């Protein structure tokens, strides 16, 4: 089978296993989501979800964050790691949203990646979850699983994103990424995948080569 056929099998297998494809980060609006995603770099989503309630209770609007005291934000997000850089980026991205985008979270990859601390992974997440556009969120789970399946052939996030955009059904791509995160935590665990119980072992390149 070709890669498009295999991609469709993967989409359907994970859709059946994880009917609810939801983002692992808790957020009530686009601003909270982009901030939570910045915090998730080099940090677990579970840890971010423990930190954000107090942060979002104190800072509710883009103006609140733009005018926030840097050291206060640092203290609130300290346990997420790299807190100094993340706090600076959060304040900076909110200041730029006010200055250039009317205080709104931008709606294109190009505009999103112009914000401090926002790379393509975050931008794709926003495009998919907020604006309903085809998106490929190339996080560690997606990169690992797509390589094992034989859908991608690179560890570089941008290359994996481009390779998957070519073969995933556009309307399924964002949900597929969310489901890969769930599958990567539960079954296709880094370094110790549970291949025997995987719903995709019938067409997985890694499994067939074992």
Backbone as a chain_set.jsonl record, in Angstrom:
{"seq": "XXXXXXXXXXXXXXXXXXXXXXXXXXXXXXXXXXXXXXXXXXXXXXXXXXXXXXXXXXXXXXXXXXXXXXXXXXXXXXXXXXXXXXXXXXXXXXXXXXXXXXXXXXXXXXXXXXXXXXXXXXXXXXXXXXXXXXXXXXXXXXXXXXXXXXXXXXXXXXXXXXXXXXXXXXXXXXXXXXXXXXXXXXXXXXXXXXXXXXXXXXXXXXXXXX", "coords": {"N": [[0.839, -1.201, 0.0], [0.33, 2.336, -0.552], [1.606, 5.42, 0.951], [-0.493, 7.208, 1.466], [-2.695, 5.537, 1.643], [-1.951, 4.017, 3.861], [-1.854, 6.051, 5.753], [-4.561, 6.723, 5.958], [-5.576, 4.375, 7.045], [-4.322, 4.518, 9.533], [-5.449, 6.873, 10.571], [-8.154, 6.071, 10.788], [-7.957, 3.884, 12.534], [-7.005, 5.037, 14.928], [-9.04, 6.841, 15.369], [-11.156, 5.182, 15.966], [-10.224, 4.022, 18.319], [-9.78, 6.234, 19.985], [-12.262, 8.069, 20.268], [-12.879, 10.667, 21.121], [-11.139, 13.325, 20.296], [-9.203, 15.369, 21.824], [-7.468, 18.315, 22.839], [-4.733, 18.093, 25.066], [-4.165, 20.116, 26.772], [-5.548, 22.346, 29.121], [-7.743, 24.907, 28.424], [-9.682, 27.855, 28.068], [-10.076, 29.684, 26.096], [-8.728, 31.179, 23.027], [-6.467, 32.784, 23.742], [-5.645, 31.746, 26.234], [-4.994, 29.189, 25.36], [-2.794, 29.541, 23.598], [-0.908, 30.531, 25.356], [-0.725, 28.444, 27.229], [0.294, 26.483, 25.562], [2.81, 27.511, 24.961], [3.94, 27.284, 27.484], [4.117, 24.551, 27.639], [6.375, 23.634, 26.365], [9.174, 21.575, 26.643], [8.048, 20.477, 28.908], [5.583, 18.669, 30.741], [2.158, 18.238, 29.715], [0.429, 17.75, 31.788], [1.673, 18.945, 33.995], [1.608, 21.621, 33.156], [-1.155, 22.038, 33.202], [-1.567, 22.074, 35.912], [-0.422, 24.414, 36.65], [-1.566, 26.554, 35.2], [-4.241, 27.316, 36.154], [-4.012, 29.171, 38.392], [-2.495, 31.142, 37.15], [-4.173, 32.013, 35.053], [-6.284, 32.906, 36.517], [-5.341, 35.163, 37.736], [-4.379, 36.732, 35.621], [-6.354, 37.731, 33.153], [-6.925, 38.805, 30.639], [-5.6, 39.805, 27.385], [-4.479, 42.278, 27.682], [-3.969, 42.316, 30.399], [-1.87, 40.451, 30.587], [0.011, 41.669, 28.923], [0.733, 43.851, 30.405], [1.81, 42.758, 32.626], [3.8, 42.035, 35.548], [7.043, 40.966, 35.168], [8.54, 39.33, 36.965], [6.537, 38.351, 38.587], [5.001, 36.76, 36.886], [6.966, 34.907, 36.283], [7.247, 33.663, 38.784], [4.756, 32.446, 39.062], [4.777, 30.527, 37.033], [6.921, 28.983, 37.524], [7.445, 26.214, 38.048], [7.195, 25.006, 35.602], [9.523, 24.968, 34.24], [12.322, 26.485, 32.49], [11.403, 29.009, 33.04], [11.991, 31.746, 32.989], [12.502, 32.498, 30.301], [10.075, 31.701, 29.203], [8.199, 33.306, 30.566], [8.982, 35.843, 29.698], [8.453, 35.582, 26.955], [5.665, 35.159, 26.963], [4.625, 37.593, 27.944], [5.693, 39.249, 25.978], [4.5, 38.235, 23.603], [1.852, 38.899, 24.006], [1.975, 41.666, 24.125], [2.715, 42.173, 21.488], [0.505, 41.158, 20.136], [-1.4, 43.033, 20.831], [-0.274, 45.358, 19.752], [-0.048, 44.802, 16.996], [-2.071, 43.073, 16.088], [-4.632, 43.737, 16.877], [-5.173, 42.907, 19.448], [-5.961, 40.309, 19.301], [-5.569, 36.724, 18.969], [-3.545, 35.756, 16.346], [-4.475, 34.558, 12.993], [-3.095, 33.105, 11.062], [-0.405, 30.943, 10.036], [1.953, 32.31, 9.49], [1.666, 34.823, 10.745], [1.288, 34.008, 13.377], [3.731, 32.728, 13.985], [5.325, 34.907, 14.07], [5.154, 35.903, 16.554], [6.7, 36.273, 19.776], [8.383, 33.41, 20.945], [6.713, 31.595, 19.686], [6.541, 28.829, 17.727], [6.284, 26.637, 14.841], [4.923, 24.384, 15.755], [3.265, 25.262, 17.886], [1.847, 27.202, 16.437], [0.493, 25.636, 14.538], [-1.154, 24.153, 16.23], [-2.866, 26.16, 17.203], [-4.039, 26.998, 14.778], [-5.44, 24.696, 14.06], [-7.062, 23.966, 16.347], [-8.301, 26.347, 17.142], [-9.007, 27.831, 14.839], [-9.945, 25.954, 13.082], [-8.589, 24.969, 10.844], [-6.762, 22.87, 8.502], [-4.176, 21.175, 10.104], [-0.915, 20.236, 11.264], [0.483, 19.127, 14.013], [3.539, 18.844, 14.956], [4.712, 17.274, 17.311], [6.681, 15.494, 19.815], [5.478, 12.954, 20.102], [3.958, 12.602, 17.732], [5.985, 12.734, 15.801], [7.583, 10.494, 16.494], [5.731, 8.32, 16.269], [4.777, 8.521, 13.61], [7.099, 8.037, 12.2], [7.718, 5.41, 13.012], [5.51, 4.06, 11.981], [5.989, 4.37, 9.315], [5.165, 6.495, 7.875], [6.465, 8.873, 7.86], [9.824, 10.107, 7.422], [11.84, 11.321, 8.963], [13.351, 13.12, 11.692], [13.106, 15.711, 12.038], [10.999, 18.333, 12.927], [9.732, 20.166, 11.092], [10.097, 18.93, 8.589], [8.727, 16.522, 9.014], [6.151, 17.535, 9.414], [5.626, 18.593, 6.829], [5.796, 16.253, 5.281], [3.662, 14.751, 6.299], [1.516, 16.402, 5.737], [1.229, 15.956, 3.072], [0.047, 13.469, 2.872], [-1.956, 12.962, 4.781], [-5.513, 13.104, 5.215], [-6.809, 16.308, 4.895], [-8.936, 17.254, 6.514], [-8.799, 15.585, 8.642], [-6.373, 15.804, 9.847], [-5.639, 17.42, 12.106], [-7.048, 16.309, 14.3], [-5.961, 13.758, 14.196], [-3.355, 14.237, 15.053], [-3.772, 14.954, 17.755], [-4.764, 12.521, 18.66], [-2.561, 10.907, 18.317], [-0.919, 11.804, 20.347], [-2.296, 10.848, 22.602], [-2.141, 8.115, 22.052], [0.596, 7.777, 22.047], [1.232, 8.123, 24.705], [-0.128, 6.067, 25.936], [0.213, 3.595, 24.535], [2.163, 3.469, 22.315], [4.754, 3.97, 23.563], [7.634, 5.89, 24.2], [10.646, 4.249, 23.648], [9.723, 1.918, 24.802], [7.539, 0.586, 23.382], [4.24, -0.817, 23.263], [3.808, -2.97, 21.286], [2.431, -5.353, 20.675], [-0.16, -4.953, 21.518], [-1.041, -2.884, 20.024], [-3.244, -0.998, 17.994], [-2.506, -0.473, 15.456], [-0.657, -2.268, 14.541], [-0.942, -3.982, 12.409], [-0.264, -2.704, 10.095], [2.02, -1.35, 10.555], [5.29, -0.285, 9.929], [7.53, -0.582, 11.605], [6.708, -2.649, 13.334], [6.361, -4.768, 11.554], [8.923, -5.278, 10.861], [10.078, -6.397, 13.036]], "CA": [[0.0, 0.0, 0.0], [1.12, 3.571, -0.535], [1.559, 6.13, 2.227], [-1.821, 7.786, 1.675], [-3.556, 4.452, 2.105], [-1.546, 3.697, 5.229], [-2.266, 7.176, 6.604], [-6.002, 6.606, 6.187], [-5.737, 3.289, 8.003], [-3.914, 5.025, 10.843], [-6.482, 7.822, 10.994], [-9.36, 5.345, 11.179], [-7.662, 3.039, 13.697], [-6.941, 5.874, 16.125], [-10.365, 7.43, 15.577], [-11.971, 4.171, 16.636], [-9.719, 3.825, 19.672], [-9.938, 7.478, 20.745], [-13.315, 8.838, 19.579], [-12.788, 12.074, 21.509], [-9.784, 13.848, 20.045], [-9.152, 16.679, 22.463], [-6.153, 18.799, 23.245], [-4.429, 17.727, 26.451], [-3.993, 21.336, 27.563], [-6.798, 22.975, 29.525], [-7.817, 26.322, 28.059], [-11.061, 28.267, 27.811], [-10.135, 30.594, 24.951], [-7.492, 31.149, 22.242], [-5.345, 33.378, 24.469], [-5.176, 30.761, 27.203], [-4.398, 28.045, 24.659], [-1.461, 29.852, 23.071], [-0.026, 30.66, 26.516], [-0.51, 27.093, 27.758], [1.155, 25.76, 24.628], [4.178, 28.01, 25.186], [4.405, 26.707, 28.738], [4.288, 23.1, 27.514], [7.686, 23.3, 25.799], [10.057, 20.924, 27.619], [7.27, 20.291, 30.13], [4.411, 17.832, 30.48], [0.866, 18.924, 29.712], [-0.149, 17.599, 33.125], [2.267, 19.985, 34.833], [1.058, 22.906, 32.708], [-2.538, 22.134, 33.669], [-1.539, 22.387, 37.336], [0.083, 25.783, 36.809], [-2.358, 27.6, 34.533], [-5.404, 27.897, 36.843], [-3.643, 30.37, 39.154], [-2.032, 32.145, 36.188], [-5.316, 32.573, 34.324], [-7.152, 33.579, 37.477], [-4.771, 36.485, 37.999], [-4.27, 37.466, 34.353], [-7.516, 37.248, 32.412], [-7.01, 39.357, 29.285], [-4.324, 40.049, 26.719], [-3.948, 43.498, 28.283], [-3.418, 41.935, 31.705], [-0.564, 39.817, 30.375], [0.931, 42.643, 28.315], [1.166, 44.776, 31.446], [2.162, 41.963, 33.81], [5.14, 42.124, 36.118], [7.792, 39.798, 34.713], [8.909, 38.452, 38.069], [5.318, 37.715, 39.089], [4.694, 35.67, 35.948], [8.002, 33.895, 36.508], [6.926, 32.925, 40.004], [3.548, 31.643, 38.843], [5.019, 29.429, 36.089], [8.267, 28.497, 37.851], [7.588, 24.754, 38.003], [7.135, 24.52, 34.212], [10.864, 24.946, 33.664], [12.652, 27.567, 31.555], [10.358, 29.973, 33.373], [12.358, 33.122, 32.641], [12.267, 32.675, 28.867], [8.642, 31.545, 28.931], [7.513, 34.501, 31.068], [9.304, 36.947, 28.781], [7.733, 35.349, 25.7], [4.226, 35.334, 27.173], [4.366, 39.032, 27.991], [6.034, 39.801, 24.665], [3.528, 37.867, 22.57], [0.629, 39.657, 24.26], [2.24, 43.048, 23.706], [2.694, 42.23, 20.026], [-0.875, 40.962, 19.687], [-2.081, 44.322, 20.984], [0.325, 46.351, 18.852], [-0.135, 44.488, 15.565], [-3.183, 42.204, 15.69], [-5.879, 44.145, 17.503], [-5.388, 42.211, 20.706], [-6.472, 38.968, 19.032], [-4.619, 35.685, 18.564], [-3.54, 35.763, 14.88], [-5.146, 33.432, 12.346], [-2.283, 32.448, 10.025], [0.868, 30.41, 10.515], [2.982, 33.345, 9.356], [1.466, 35.82, 11.798], [1.496, 33.366, 14.673], [5.156, 32.487, 14.217], [6.013, 36.198, 14.288], [5.048, 36.221, 17.978], [7.806, 35.73, 20.578], [8.225, 32.081, 21.523], [5.746, 30.761, 18.96], [7.068, 28.11, 16.574], [5.272, 26.031, 13.981], [4.092, 23.448, 16.52], [2.234, 26.06, 18.539], [1.025, 27.837, 15.407], [-0.398, 24.62, 13.976], [-2.167, 23.839, 17.235], [-3.843, 27.251, 17.186], [-4.765, 26.962, 13.507], [-6.36, 23.57, 14.061], [-8.026, 23.951, 17.444], [-9.032, 27.609, 17.246], [-9.547, 28.309, 13.562], [-10.508, 24.843, 12.315], [-7.867, 24.772, 9.595], [-5.905, 21.677, 8.491], [-2.955, 21.452, 10.853], [-0.101, 19.091, 11.671], [1.235, 19.529, 15.191], [4.657, 17.884, 14.971], [5.347, 17.125, 18.619], [7.523, 14.294, 19.907], [4.671, 11.749, 19.889], [3.636, 12.481, 16.309], [7.22, 12.438, 15.068], [7.967, 9.108, 16.766], [4.749, 7.366, 15.751], [4.721, 8.568, 12.151], [8.31, 7.377, 11.714], [7.578, 3.968, 13.233], [4.507, 3.554, 11.044], [6.483, 4.471, 7.947], [4.494, 7.621, 7.222], [7.458, 9.943, 7.773], [11.201, 9.592, 7.419], [12.712, 12.371, 9.487], [13.109, 13.525, 13.073], [12.969, 17.158, 11.999], [9.574, 18.649, 12.996], [9.216, 20.791, 9.873], [10.046, 17.927, 7.522], [7.629, 15.605, 9.324], [4.909, 18.267, 9.117], [5.428, 18.665, 5.382], [5.547, 14.903, 4.776], [2.318, 14.327, 6.687], [0.538, 17.224, 5.012], [1.07, 15.373, 1.739], [-0.65, 12.174, 2.863], [-3.109, 12.921, 5.677], [-6.695, 13.854, 4.795], [-6.73, 17.599, 5.586], [-9.975, 17.408, 7.531], [-8.514, 14.666, 9.749], [-4.989, 15.914, 10.298], [-5.504, 17.977, 13.452], [-7.504, 15.302, 15.262], [-4.982, 12.667, 14.171], [-2.224, 14.647, 15.901], [-4.2, 14.831, 19.15], [-4.889, 11.096, 18.983], [-1.206, 10.355, 18.412], [-0.435, 12.126, 21.689], [-2.92, 9.888, 23.501], [-1.598, 6.796, 21.738], [1.998, 7.77, 22.444], [1.3, 8.014, 26.159], [-0.756, 4.839, 26.403], [0.649, 2.367, 23.862], [3.435, 3.622, 21.59], [5.561, 4.714, 24.527], [9.017, 6.044, 23.753], [11.607, 3.295, 24.168], [9.087, 0.674, 25.25], [6.206, 0.511, 22.773], [3.466, -2.037, 23.473], [3.448, -3.289, 19.902], [1.499, -6.474, 20.579], [-1.529, -4.502, 21.767], [-1.275, -1.676, 19.227], [-4.295, -1.135, 16.973], [-1.932, -0.21, 14.13], [0.455, -3.185, 14.247], [-1.179, -4.682, 11.149], [0.303, -1.978, 8.951], [3.157, -0.562, 11.054], [6.575, -0.724, 9.377], [8.381, -1.02, 12.705], [6.233, -3.941, 13.823], [6.574, -5.786, 10.513], [10.356, -5.559, 10.771], [10.553, -6.996, 14.278]], "C": [[0.874, 1.25, 0.0], [0.877, 4.318, 0.778], [0.193, 6.766, 2.5], [-2.799, 6.736, 2.185], [-3.237, 4.081, 3.55], [-1.979, 4.811, 6.189], [-3.754, 7.099, 6.927], [-6.314, 5.474, 7.153], [-5.402, 3.757, 9.42], [-4.948, 5.985, 11.41], [-7.702, 7.071, 11.529], [-9.138, 4.487, 12.423], [-7.645, 3.867, 14.979], [-8.278, 6.552, 16.41], [-11.274, 6.453, 16.314], [-11.535, 3.984, 18.095], [-9.947, 5.053, 20.559], [-10.984, 8.361, 20.057], [-13.252, 10.334, 19.884], [-11.357, 12.562, 21.338], [-9.709, 15.257, 20.62], [-7.713, 17.038, 22.808], [-5.943, 18.487, 24.72], [-4.255, 18.935, 27.357], [-5.351, 21.953, 27.884], [-6.762, 24.467, 29.2], [-9.259, 26.66, 27.694], [-11.195, 29.19, 26.609], [-8.8, 30.574, 24.218], [-6.274, 31.713, 22.969], [-4.779, 32.38, 25.474], [-4.485, 29.6, 26.515], [-2.996, 28.365, 24.164], [-0.461, 30.014, 24.216], [0.291, 29.291, 27.097], [0.426, 26.298, 26.861], [2.6, 26.221, 24.757], [4.749, 27.404, 26.46], [4.737, 25.227, 28.598], [5.621, 22.682, 26.902], [8.593, 22.741, 26.896], [9.358, 20.703, 28.963], [6.054, 19.441, 29.795], [3.138, 18.677, 30.5], [0.231, 18.86, 31.098], [0.382, 18.675, 34.071], [1.717, 21.358, 34.454], [-0.355, 23.102, 33.25], [-2.633, 22.379, 35.173], [-1.185, 23.853, 37.588], [-0.889, 26.841, 36.299], [-3.571, 28.118, 35.301], [-5.086, 29.171, 37.621], [-3.208, 31.498, 38.218], [-3.215, 32.82, 35.512], [-6.336, 33.232, 35.25], [-6.653, 34.997, 37.729], [-4.728, 37.346, 36.743], [-5.33, 36.93, 33.399], [-7.556, 37.703, 30.95], [-5.622, 39.551, 28.686], [-3.664, 41.302, 27.279], [-3.324, 43.202, 29.65], [-2.017, 41.349, 31.547], [0.453, 40.808, 29.811], [1.51, 43.594, 29.358], [1.645, 44.063, 32.707], [3.587, 42.24, 34.266], [5.882, 40.827, 35.789], [8.089, 38.822, 35.855], [7.697, 37.731, 38.639], [4.927, 36.543, 38.19], [5.703, 34.546, 36.114], [7.671, 33.035, 37.721], [5.74, 31.989, 39.794], [3.816, 30.418, 37.959], [6.333, 28.701, 36.389], [8.426, 26.994, 37.644], [7.5, 24.173, 36.598], [8.526, 24.424, 33.571], [11.065, 26.055, 32.649], [11.723, 28.766, 31.778], [10.707, 31.4, 32.984], [12.068, 33.404, 31.16], [10.778, 32.618, 28.552], [7.865, 32.778, 29.395], [7.75, 35.687, 30.138], [8.539, 36.808, 27.471], [6.236, 35.601, 25.851], [3.858, 36.815, 27.2], [4.607, 39.659, 26.62], [5.007, 39.474, 23.594], [2.229, 38.651, 22.754], [0.8, 41.122, 23.877], [2.183, 43.181, 22.183], [1.292, 42.021, 19.48], [-1.654, 42.27, 19.785], [-1.576, 45.319, 19.944], [0.019, 46.088, 17.383], [-1.38, 43.717, 15.147], [-4.482, 42.501, 16.442], [-6.201, 43.427, 18.795], [-5.919, 40.803, 20.552], [-5.336, 37.992, 18.72], [-4.665, 35.583, 17.043], [-4.091, 34.472, 14.269], [-4.407, 32.863, 11.14], [-0.987, 31.958, 10.658], [1.929, 31.503, 10.538], [2.869, 34.379, 10.473], [1.734, 35.22, 13.175], [2.975, 33.18, 14.983], [5.963, 33.773, 14.315], [5.966, 36.606, 15.755], [6.225, 35.619, 18.741], [7.471, 34.346, 21.137], [7.273, 31.159, 20.801], [6.402, 30.158, 17.725], [5.939, 27.454, 15.801], [4.379, 25.056, 14.754], [2.942, 24.184, 17.193], [1.289, 26.669, 17.518], [0.037, 26.842, 14.799], [-1.502, 24.249, 14.956], [-3.261, 24.902, 17.246], [-4.676, 27.21, 15.908], [-5.794, 25.836, 13.487], [-7.453, 23.697, 15.1], [-8.875, 25.223, 17.518], [-9.732, 27.966, 15.943], [-10.029, 27.196, 12.63], [-9.857, 24.597, 10.971], [-7.045, 23.482, 9.653], [-4.562, 21.989, 9.144], [-2.239, 20.157, 11.192], [0.807, 19.558, 12.801], [2.348, 18.509, 15.424], [5.363, 17.886, 16.322], [6.099, 15.795, 18.667], [6.737, 13.01, 19.644], [4.388, 11.54, 18.406], [4.868, 12.107, 15.501], [7.612, 10.966, 15.249], [7.019, 8.117, 16.096], [4.711, 7.361, 14.231], [5.961, 7.932, 11.531], [8.215, 5.864, 11.874], [6.589, 3.355, 12.252], [5.04, 3.499, 9.615], [5.797, 5.574, 7.165], [5.444, 8.799, 7.035], [8.85, 9.342, 7.87], [12.18, 10.657, 7.864], [12.378, 12.602, 10.947], [12.942, 15.042, 13.169], [11.482, 17.538, 11.96], [8.998, 19.24, 11.71], [9.092, 19.773, 8.742], [8.909, 16.936, 7.754], [6.289, 16.273, 9.026], [4.626, 18.274, 7.624], [5.121, 17.287, 4.779], [4.119, 14.444, 5.093], [1.235, 15.159, 6.008], [0.253, 16.649, 3.625], [0.167, 14.145, 1.738], [-1.863, 12.095, 3.792], [-4.303, 13.638, 5.056], [-6.746, 15.174, 5.565], [-7.727, 17.752, 6.728], [-9.744, 16.523, 8.756], [-7.195, 14.951, 10.448], [-4.86, 16.414, 11.737], [-5.914, 16.963, 14.521], [-6.539, 14.127, 15.329], [-3.798, 12.988, 15.071], [-2.574, 14.519, 17.377], [-4.266, 13.358, 19.554], [-3.517, 10.429, 19.086], [-0.597, 10.656, 19.778], [-0.996, 11.116, 22.692], [-2.331, 8.498, 23.305], [-0.139, 6.684, 22.178], [2.181, 7.643, 23.941], [0.825, 6.642, 26.641], [-0.133, 3.575, 25.833], [2.017, 2.495, 23.204], [4.372, 4.508, 22.413], [7.018, 4.751, 24.072], [9.937, 5.039, 24.445], [11.027, 1.977, 24.62], [7.659, 0.566, 24.706], [5.541, -0.846, 23.024], [2.905, -2.509, 22.133], [2.38, -4.373, 19.799], [0.048, -6.024, 20.756], [-1.904, -3.266, 20.954], [-2.311, -1.92, 18.132], [-3.753, -0.903, 15.566], [-0.838, -1.2, 13.75], [0.277, -3.958, 12.938], [-0.602, -3.99, 9.939], [1.495, -1.117, 9.365], [4.488, -1.115, 10.532], [7.49, -1.245, 10.47], [7.986, -2.408, 13.178], [6.524, -5.057, 12.816], [8.029, -6.168, 10.387], [10.912, -6.24, 12.014], [10.79, -8.502, 14.103]], "O": [[2.005, 1.233, 0.485], [0.059, 3.909, 1.602], [-0.226, 6.851, 3.654], [-3.627, 7.014, 3.053], [-4.137, 3.86, 4.36], [-2.417, 4.537, 7.306], [-4.159, 7.381, 8.055], [-7.214, 5.595, 7.985], [-6.105, 3.434, 10.378], [-5.284, 5.917, 12.592], [-8.22, 7.399, 12.596], [-10.026, 4.373, 13.269], [-8.201, 3.454, 15.997], [-8.609, 6.807, 17.568], [-12.061, 6.847, 17.175], [-12.367, 3.81, 18.986], [-10.269, 4.922, 21.741], [-10.629, 9.298, 19.342], [-13.535, 11.165, 19.021], [-10.479, 12.247, 22.141], [-10.108, 16.222, 19.968], [-6.869, 16.171, 23.036], [-6.867, 18.603, 25.525], [-4.203, 18.793, 28.579], [-6.206, 22.066, 27.005], [-5.87, 25.192, 29.64], [-9.964, 25.853, 27.089], [-12.307, 29.452, 26.15], [-7.831, 30.011, 24.727], [-5.17, 31.184, 22.832], [-3.564, 32.195, 25.55], [-3.495, 29.077, 27.027], [-2.096, 27.537, 24.299], [0.711, 29.669, 24.063], [1.443, 29.005, 27.423], [1.256, 25.529, 27.347], [3.518, 25.406, 24.672], [5.927, 27.049, 26.502], [5.552, 24.703, 29.357], [5.962, 21.499, 26.919], [8.759, 23.358, 27.948], [9.992, 20.737, 30.018], [5.552, 19.496, 28.673], [3.051, 19.686, 31.2], [-0.427, 19.807, 31.529], [-0.375, 19.247, 34.855], [1.398, 22.166, 35.327], [-0.712, 24.191, 33.699], [-3.664, 22.842, 35.66], [-1.585, 24.448, 38.588], [-1.019, 27.907, 36.901], [-3.922, 29.284, 35.122], [-5.821, 30.153, 37.517], [-3.514, 32.666, 38.46], [-3.263, 34.046, 35.407], [-7.158, 34.03, 34.801], [-7.447, 35.92, 37.913], [-5.006, 38.544, 36.793], [-5.217, 35.812, 32.898], [-8.168, 37.037, 30.116], [-4.609, 39.473, 29.382], [-2.438, 41.385, 27.345], [-2.289, 43.764, 30.009], [-1.096, 41.708, 32.282], [1.625, 40.781, 30.188], [2.632, 44.08, 29.216], [1.862, 44.699, 33.738], [4.452, 42.624, 33.479], [5.408, 39.732, 36.095], [7.902, 37.614, 35.705], [7.823, 36.608, 39.126], [4.568, 35.47, 38.675], [5.341, 33.37, 36.09], [7.805, 31.812, 37.676], [5.733, 30.866, 40.298], [3.16, 29.389, 38.115], [6.794, 27.893, 35.583], [9.445, 26.55, 37.115], [7.708, 22.973, 36.415], [8.677, 23.863, 32.485], [10.112, 26.516, 32.021], [11.315, 29.441, 30.833], [9.813, 32.189, 32.679], [11.466, 34.422, 30.817], [10.278, 33.391, 27.734], [6.968, 33.243, 28.691], [6.826, 36.44, 29.831], [8.034, 37.794, 26.935], [5.611, 36.189, 24.969], [2.896, 37.236, 26.558], [3.826, 40.493, 26.16], [4.674, 40.325, 22.769], [1.581, 39.023, 21.776], [-0.129, 41.746, 23.363], [1.673, 44.169, 21.654], [0.919, 42.63, 18.477], [-2.473, 42.575, 18.918], [-2.364, 46.039, 19.331], [-0.155, 47.026, 16.606], [-1.718, 43.704, 13.964], [-5.322, 41.619, 16.62], [-7.362, 43.345, 19.197], [-6.287, 40.161, 21.536], [-4.269, 38.399, 18.26], [-5.739, 35.344, 16.491], [-4.165, 33.436, 14.931], [-5.015, 32.214, 10.289], [-0.533, 32.484, 11.674], [2.707, 31.608, 11.487], [3.873, 34.762, 11.073], [2.34, 35.863, 14.032], [3.422, 33.441, 16.1], [7.157, 33.734, 14.612], [6.653, 37.543, 16.163], [6.701, 34.544, 18.375], [6.409, 34.142, 21.725], [7.041, 30.04, 21.258], [6.773, 30.873, 16.794], [4.765, 27.694, 16.084], [3.197, 24.921, 14.436], [1.785, 23.778, 17.082], [0.073, 26.657, 17.706], [-1.125, 27.178, 14.574], [-2.651, 24.054, 14.56], [-4.447, 24.576, 17.294], [-5.895, 27.371, 15.959], [-6.892, 26.003, 12.957], [-8.635, 23.555, 14.786], [-10.04, 25.17, 17.913], [-10.9, 28.354, 15.939], [-10.472, 27.469, 11.514], [-10.493, 24.075, 10.055], [-6.668, 23.043, 10.74], [-3.894, 22.955, 8.776], [-2.866, 19.115, 11.382], [1.773, 20.287, 12.578], [2.126, 17.451, 16.013], [6.461, 18.425, 16.465], [6.145, 15.063, 17.678], [7.261, 12.078, 19.034], [4.556, 10.438, 17.884], [4.799, 11.255, 14.615], [7.931, 10.278, 14.28], [7.463, 7.182, 15.431], [4.62, 6.294, 13.624], [5.882, 7.349, 10.449], [8.59, 5.12, 10.968], [6.809, 2.252, 11.75], [4.596, 2.683, 8.807], [5.839, 5.59, 5.935], [5.244, 9.627, 6.147], [9.03, 8.218, 8.339], [13.214, 10.875, 7.233], [11.266, 12.318, 11.393], [12.673, 15.583, 14.241], [10.77, 17.111, 11.051], [7.906, 18.863, 11.286], [8.094, 19.759, 8.021], [8.21, 16.553, 6.816], [5.396, 15.651, 8.451], [3.505, 17.991, 7.203], [4.289, 17.169, 3.879], [3.456, 13.828, 4.258], [0.147, 14.652, 5.736], [-0.833, 16.835, 3.077], [-0.419, 13.812, 0.708], [-2.72, 11.232, 3.6], [-4.128, 14.683, 4.429], [-6.726, 15.151, 6.796], [-7.405, 18.31, 7.777], [-10.406, 16.686, 9.781], [-6.924, 14.405, 11.517], [-4.056, 15.885, 12.504], [-5.215, 16.781, 15.518], [-6.321, 13.562, 16.4], [-3.293, 12.112, 15.772], [-1.766, 14.03, 18.166], [-3.868, 12.994, 20.66], [-3.339, 9.489, 19.861], [0.161, 9.844, 20.308], [-0.262, 10.591, 23.53], [-2.054, 7.789, 24.272], [0.303, 5.626, 22.625], [3.191, 7.106, 24.397], [1.323, 6.123, 27.64], [0.036, 2.589, 26.551], [2.926, 1.719, 23.5], [4.725, 5.62, 22.02], [7.558, 3.744, 23.613], [9.998, 4.984, 25.673], [11.765, 1.009, 24.804], [6.698, 0.468, 25.469], [6.199, -1.886, 23.001], [1.701, -2.455, 21.885], [1.517, -4.311, 18.923], [-0.867, -6.639, 20.208], [-2.96, -2.671, 21.17], [-2.257, -2.93, 17.43], [-4.468, -1.113, 14.587], [-0.155, -1.004, 12.745], [1.238, -4.524, 12.416], [-0.461, -4.597, 8.877], [1.929, -0.25, 8.605], [4.765, -2.304, 10.689], [8.163, -2.257, 10.276], [8.851, -3.255, 13.399], [6.892, -6.165, 13.204], [8.355, -7.24, 9.876], [12.084, -6.617, 12.046], [11.195, -9.177, 15.049]]}, "num_chains": 1, "name": "protein.A"}
